[in-house]
Amino acid sequence: MEKITVYGAGSWGTALGYVLAQNGHDILLWSHRAEQAEEINRHSNERYLKGIKLPESLKATSSMEEAVRHADVHVLAVPTKAMRDVSAEIAALLDKPSLFVHVSKGIEPDSQKRVSELIREEIPEKWIKDLVVLSGPSHAEEVVLEHPTTVTAACENTHSAERVQDMFMNHYFRVYTNTDVIGVEIGGALKNIIALAVGITDGLGLGDNAKAAIMTRGLAEIARLGVKMGATPLTFSGLTGVGDLIVTCTSQHSRNWRAGNMLGKGKSLEEVLAEMGMVVEGIRTTKAAHQMAKRYEVPMPITEALYSVLFENVPTDEAAGHLMGRMKKNEMEDLIDLL
């Protein structure tokens, strides 16, 4: 049995707490809102997981001190934009080295840092036994219904990845291991950009052919950038590449697809965010990836088109037209570049 704190009581943090509690671990779920922690202690989290009865052994707190003191393993499930602040709060209270796991999928704009890099900048190395990334095609709404789900635990230290694998794995939640941290993080973050773009094409009514094209060419963009950053090409054929891309681009549960769909139907970005009421990671990640494409000199036309819609007020149909009107190209050039 592990003593684990999960930071972030949104849908994914709560779902992971559900899995860990069912696996017999001593779990504490941290929320920044006292009323939410109280609701979880009554075994529900209706805003994020409607109608789900949470395990009685899953406890919650809004006290950061209590959360930090409880754990030998810290699971960070807060949005990317909150990761620095929450990591710094944890660091100020640590008194022993611990294993850290992060499950957030994003890139910080301007700094262009991956989430694991943000955490290591805020938490001194003396407190980090190791840092593992848990990622893959996994909607919280299906996990708590105990539908079959497969994810990847990534760490350069295989022993630490296997510890996380053992911690989470059960009859409906299967965990693989991988040593390619860069590839796993880039795949998990950038698929949100492609899901936004697919949502826009669906909102415009452009059909399944367009959806398939955006997903396929989008995966090529993700892999091009990831490999340039040092990732292993095969990672993008796995769960955190094509697997996460499929589920995020095609599922009713995908926030990024839903946001893109509303944009395609003519709503403004401000209207979309107000209606969603939850974090849409792909928006911030689009800004970061736009910067990274220039930094690494990697062509990312879908990302550029989405950036123009989100931040330059280019109409969605006009951006789609620009994509279709690009110069002709040999498809195999991308595959050769990745080898």
C-alpha angles and dihedrals in degrees: 000000000000127000103229136176119198112203113209125044099208121118097287097042090049092047091052090048087053091053094045093047091051089051090060100254125142100253132188119181117206122211126178088220119073093205091055092050089051091051092050089052085058086055102254141089101187099175092060106022107026117202096005120132108215122216114272089230091061107097129186138202138180091207111103091196092055090046095052096043091051099059143082087172123043118201113195112207102158123120116275092251090059097042098094095049095045092045091051091050091051092047092055091059103039119116101170139034112267142179114258127203124186126196102178122119115210149086124237112242118236095012089051088209124159116232094256088054091051091052093049090051092055102037116056115240091240089071096046115083087177141325121230128188116218111196144143145105099324128139111193092220090063097040092060089050085056093240113162110278132176126197139163131243107208127195135136086233105071092198091060092047089052091050089056090044090056092045096056106026121107140137095297102024111064119187127198125189131233135174095208101098094166094052094046093050095044093047092048094048103041097046086073089064091053091046089055089051093048090049089054092052090050091048089052089050094239095148139229096302090063091046092053091048094051093047094047097044089040091058088052090055093049092049094046092056095040094052091047087055093051104270124144111254094224091061089073090059090057140073096292092046120037092004096058090039092057096048094045094047097046109032129100087219094061112111091194094053091047092049092050091047091056091048090052089052091057105265119139121244090250091053092048094051092047091051095045094053090192136081116282101200095190093070096062090037091056090059091048094046091049088057093044093051088060094042094051094033092235121151109237106167097168091050090048092050092050091047089055090053096046101039108017100043094239109161113252095238091050092051090050090051091053091054093052092046097057122123117283116264143182110251093212092063090078093051092048090050090057095053 
